[in-house]
Amino acid sequence: MPSDGPIPSPKCMSLPLPLEPRLKFSKPIKCILKYILWALRI
């Protein structure tokens, strides 16, 4: 996963979520974690 570059786009959190609970929670969580990791570096 590239650690440099602009702030991660939040569009992945606004996409229609799959019906499967595992995917529904894992995708937004990964996006949020990536956003938090980016914010902690500044």
N, CA, C and O atoms as CSV, one atom per row, in Angstrom:
chain,resi,resn,atom,element,x,y,z
A,1,MET,N,N,0.850,-1.194,0.000
A,1,MET,CA,C,0.000,0.000,0.000
A,1,MET,C,C,0.888,1.248,0.000
A,1,MET,O,O,1.727,1.408,0.886
A,2,PRO,N,N,0.713,2.116,-0.968
A,2,PRO,CA,C,1.539,3.328,-1.053
A,2,PRO,C,C,1.278,4.238,0.142
A,2,PRO,O,O,0.128,4.500,0.498
A,3,SER,N,N,2.352,4.712,0.753
A,3,SER,CA,C,2.188,5.528,1.958
A,3,SER,C,C,2.301,7.013,1.651
A,3,SER,O,O,2.013,7.850,2.507
A,4,ASP,N,N,2.719,7.346,0.428
A,4,ASP,CA,C,2.827,8.762,0.095
A,4,ASP,C,C,1.728,9.150,-0.885
A,4,ASP,O,O,1.021,8.287,-1.407
A,5,GLY,N,N,1.586,10.443,-1.133
A,5,GLY,CA,C,0.554,10.901,-2.062
A,5,GLY,C,C,-0.491,11.721,-1.342
A,5,GLY,O,O,-0.376,11.971,-0.143
A,6,PRO,N,N,-1.505,12.138,-2.067
A,6,PRO,CA,C,-2.556,12.986,-1.492
A,6,PRO,C,C,-3.395,12.210,-0.489
A,6,PRO,O,O,-3.259,10.995,-0.341
A,7,ILE,N,N,-4.250,12.928,0.183
A,7,ILE,CA,C,-5.124,12.309,1.181
A,7,ILE,C,C,-6.006,11.262,0.495
A,7,ILE,O,O,-6.502,11.503,-0.606
A,8,PRO,N,N,-6.209,10.093,1.137
A,8,PRO,CA,C,-7.050,9.057,0.528
A,8,PRO,C,C,-8.455,9.584,0.244
A,8,PRO,O,O,-9.046,10.287,1.064
A,9,SER,N,N,-8.968,9.240,-0.908
A,9,SER,CA,C,-10.297,9.719,-1.268
A,9,SER,C,C,-11.364,9.016,-0.436
A,9,SER,O,O,-11.321,7.793,-0.297
A,10,PRO,N,N,-12.320,9.756,0.119
A,10,PRO,CA,C,-13.369,9.141,0.924
A,10,PRO,C,C,-14.466,8.502,0.087
A,10,PRO,O,O,-15.464,8.030,0.633
A,11,LYS,N,N,-14.294,8.479,-1.248
A,11,LYS,CA,C,-15.362,7.941,-2.092
A,11,LYS,C,C,-15.589,6.456,-1.849
A,11,LYS,O,O,-16.678,5.950,-2.119
A,12,CYS,N,N,-14.574,5.743,-1.342
A,12,CYS,CA,C,-14.759,4.314,-1.094
A,12,CYS,C,C,-15.765,4.093,0.030
A,12,CYS,O,O,-16.384,3.032,0.112
A,13,MET,N,N,-15.931,5.098,0.902
A,13,MET,CA,C,-16.883,4.948,2.000
A,13,MET,C,C,-18.295,5.310,1.558
A,13,MET,O,O,-19.258,5.007,2.262
A,14,SER,N,N,-18.428,5.951,0.405
A,14,SER,CA,C,-19.751,6.371,-0.046
A,14,SER,C,C,-20.308,5.436,-1.115
A,14,SER,O,O,-21.433,5.620,-1.580
A,15,LEU,N,N,-19.516,4.426,-1.509
A,15,LEU,CA,C,-20.008,3.480,-2.501
A,15,LEU,C,C,-21.104,2.624,-1.891
A,15,LEU,O,O,-21.129,2.417,-0.678
A,16,PRO,N,N,-22.017,2.121,-2.728
A,16,PRO,CA,C,-23.040,1.205,-2.216
A,16,PRO,C,C,-22.366,-0.022,-1.615
A,16,PRO,O,O,-21.524,-0.655,-2.251
A,17,LEU,N,N,-22.745,-0.347,-0.389
A,17,LEU,CA,C,-22.102,-1.456,0.305
A,17,LEU,C,C,-22.714,-2.788,-0.117
A,17,LEU,O,O,-23.910,-2.878,-0.395
A,18,PRO,N,N,-21.866,-3.831,-0.159
A,18,PRO,CA,C,-22.389,-5.169,-0.469
A,18,PRO,C,C,-23.352,-5.635,0.618
A,18,PRO,O,O,-23.365,-5.099,1.726
A,19,LEU,N,N,-24.156,-6.641,0.283
A,19,LEU,CA,C,-25.136,-7.140,1.245
A,19,LEU,C,C,-24.486,-8.033,2.291
A,19,LEU,O,O,-25.023,-8.201,3.385
A,20,GLU,N,N,-23.328,-8.609,1.960
A,20,GLU,CA,C,-22.679,-9.516,2.901
A,20,GLU,C,C,-22.069,-8.717,4.048
A,20,GLU,O,O,-21.318,-7.773,3.801
A,21,PRO,N,N,-22.373,-9.070,5.292
A,21,PRO,CA,C,-21.906,-8.290,6.448
A,21,PRO,C,C,-20.390,-8.161,6.494
A,21,PRO,O,O,-19.870,-7.096,6.827
A,22,ARG,N,N,-19.673,-9.234,6.165
A,22,ARG,CA,C,-18.212,-9.180,6.246
A,22,ARG,C,C,-17.673,-8.101,5.325
A,22,ARG,O,O,-16.847,-7.285,5.734
A,23,LEU,N,N,-18.136,-8.096,4.085
A,23,LEU,CA,C,-17.644,-7.107,3.129
A,23,LEU,C,C,-18.177,-5.723,3.475
A,23,LEU,O,O,-17.498,-4.717,3.274
A,24,LYS,N,N,-19.400,-5.683,3.998
A,24,LYS,CA,C,-20.019,-4.389,4.300
A,24,LYS,C,C,-19.215,-3.639,5.355
A,24,LYS,O,O,-19.131,-2.411,5.318
A,25,PHE,N,N,-18.619,-4.378,6.300
A,25,PHE,CA,C,-17.870,-3.709,7.362
A,25,PHE,C,C,-16.386,-3.616,7.055
A,25,PHE,O,O,-15.730,-2.656,7.459
A,26,SER,N,N,-15.841,-4.614,6.335
A,26,SER,CA,C,-14.390,-4.628,6.124
A,26,SER,C,C,-13.953,-3.511,5.185
A,26,SER,O,O,-12.900,-2.910,5.395
A,27,LYS,N,N,-14.747,-3.221,4.152
A,27,LYS,CA,C,-14.327,-2.200,3.187
A,27,LYS,C,C,-14.281,-0.804,3.822
A,27,LYS,O,O,-13.252,-0.136,3.720
A,28,PRO,N,N,-15.351,-0.340,4.470
A,28,PRO,CA,C,-15.283,0.994,5.084
A,28,PRO,C,C,-14.219,1.071,6.168
A,28,PRO,O,O,-13.561,2.100,6.314
A,29,ILE,N,N,-14.040,-0.011,6.936
A,29,ILE,CA,C,-13.042,0.012,8.010
A,29,ILE,C,C,-11.653,0.185,7.424
A,29,ILE,O,O,-10.842,0.937,7.964
A,30,LYS,N,N,-11.367,-0.508,6.312
A,30,LYS,CA,C,-10.055,-0.362,5.680
A,30,LYS,C,C,-9.860,1.069,5.203
A,30,LYS,O,O,-8.767,1.619,5.339
A,31,CYS,N,N,-10.885,1.673,4.654
A,31,CYS,CA,C,-10.786,3.054,4.173
A,31,CYS,C,C,-10.556,3.999,5.345
A,31,CYS,O,O,-9.732,4.910,5.263
A,32,ILE,N,N,-11.284,3.782,6.430
A,32,ILE,CA,C,-11.153,4.655,7.596
A,32,ILE,C,C,-9.775,4.500,8.219
A,32,ILE,O,O,-9.159,5.489,8.616
A,33,LEU,N,N,-9.281,3.253,8.309
A,33,LEU,CA,C,-7.955,3.037,8.882
A,33,LEU,C,C,-6.894,3.708,8.038
A,33,LEU,O,O,-5.954,4.300,8.568
A,34,LYS,N,N,-7.040,3.619,6.710
A,34,LYS,CA,C,-6.064,4.263,5.821
A,34,LYS,C,C,-6.110,5.777,6.019
A,34,LYS,O,O,-5.073,6.440,6.009
A,35,TYR,N,N,-7.309,6.319,6.198
A,35,TYR,CA,C,-7.454,7.760,6.414
A,35,TYR,C,C,-6.818,8.163,7.745
A,35,TYR,O,O,-6.135,9.184,7.825
A,36,ILE,N,N,-7.046,7.357,8.793
A,36,ILE,CA,C,-6.473,7.664,10.106
A,36,ILE,C,C,-4.955,7.591,10.052
A,36,ILE,O,O,-4.275,8.461,10.596
A,37,LEU,N,N,-4.414,6.564,9.401
A,37,LEU,CA,C,-2.960,6.430,9.298
A,37,LEU,C,C,-2.376,7.633,8.568
A,37,LEU,O,O,-1.310,8.128,8.935
A,38,TRP,N,N,-3.074,8.106,7.531
A,38,TRP,CA,C,-2.587,9.279,6.800
A,38,TRP,C,C,-2.619,10.505,7.701
A,38,TRP,O,O,-1.687,11.310,7.695
A,39,ALA,N,N,-3.694,10.647,8.476
A,39,ALA,CA,C,-3.833,11.826,9.331
A,39,ALA,C,C,-2.787,11.821,10.445
A,39,ALA,O,O,-2.322,12.884,10.858
A,40,LEU,N,N,-2.416,10.647,10.932
A,40,LEU,CA,C,-1.450,10.577,12.027
A,40,LEU,C,C,-0.052,10.950,11.563
A,40,LEU,O,O,0.794,11.301,12.386
A,41,ARG,N,N,0.210,10.881,10.255
A,41,ARG,CA,C,1.552,11.180,9.765
A,41,ARG,C,C,1.803,12.681,9.686
A,41,ARG,O,O,2.956,13.110,9.698
A,42,ILE,N,N,0.750,13.483,9.607
A,42,ILE,CA,C,0.949,14.930,9.445
A,42,ILE,C,C,1.098,15.615,10.803
A,42,ILE,O,O,1.273,16.832,10.864
